[in-house]
């Protein structure tokens, strides 16, 4: 029989789309999924026919309303500290009680790695719990970030990398004590004994952890929770029910495959020189390009755009990426998964969070190259894109990884594991 399953998550579209994919499949299987998130995403879930329950805080909405803060955090490299210490932890009580209301009558809670109230709720209600991670970096492993079939280092090099990683992790854990202090205080108020830190081990369910990415992007490490299951990417990229516009279809049909530039749904608000330098570079190379600029697309004068370059606000990656000659993006895990599935070479310009680690994995995998924000310029882009487009090894490797990933079904694998847990319990 179908069961009520509450799914709670935070973040941008890349943090939401995988859970919509899972929720739609669970609903198709006869269950009652309930999306528990900030109020600003109510319409998005309801357009997909999914039940919604509001959860405080509406962290993403608050952040997007201050784009200067996003850029300041990126430059200071304190974006994770802000997200945890200022955007989420101060609201731990409100989140807990909202989520407690949402799970009434539910058989299972599925949580995002930033859903810190989830572990508290599990302890006070004994509800079944599946935790998830979207990016390999969320496991905070001390082992090197080598994806499937990457060039292997010697045992000595691996050992050195592990020692360095463990030193970094110790420092992160030390800082994390301060980030999670409100959660420890709230535990005492709830009468709970001291437990694992929710920023680290405490984020993982002892029953089942779903790693919602491909085994060809990252393989299991010895220090991951033993109850972890790699599912493959659960793909979904429908946004406001948009498909490829007629303008984009006409542009694609009118010439050679373009280079596509995108910054996802969050950093698109603070692009810096990403799009304008990109437009200049493709003009020098003699290529065409599509710039996916979000709301910024409506603020650009056509006079500032070179011939052969199209500006658009949004296009589903699953529909537009297969038409690309190459993809230049920020390394968000959702964008990363879609670019791998499309089988196109990538140039990654990481901004924050998990993106530098994702970029490293793509480079090690042989499907692309990486460039820091500080290195990003028209001339450097021209050089990097020449390497990417003229060296056939990048396209060959991208094609190989795409073929392997097409054999995965992340949504099915995730839902099968969820249902198996429900049967056991």
Secondary structure, DSSP 8 states (H G I E B T S, - for coil): ---EEEEE--SSHHHHHHHHHHHHHHHHTT-EEEEEE-GGGHHHHHHTT-EEEE-S--HHHHHHT-HHHHHHHHHHT-HHHHIIIIIIGGGHHHHHHHHHHHTTT-SEEEE-TT-THHHHHHHHH--EEEEEESSGGGG--SS----TT-----HHHHHHHHHHHHHHHHHHHHHHHHHTHHHHHHHHHTT------TTTGGGS-SSEEEE-S-TTT----TTS-TTEEE---------TT----HHHHHHHHTSS--EEEE-TTTGGGG-TTHHHHHHHHHHHHT--EEEE-GGGGGG--GGGS-TTEEEES---HHHHGGG-SEEEE---HHHHHHHHHHT--EEE---STTHHHHHHHHHHHTSEEE--TTT--HHHHHHHHHHHHH-HHHHHHHHHHHHHHTT--HHHHHHHHHHHHHHH-
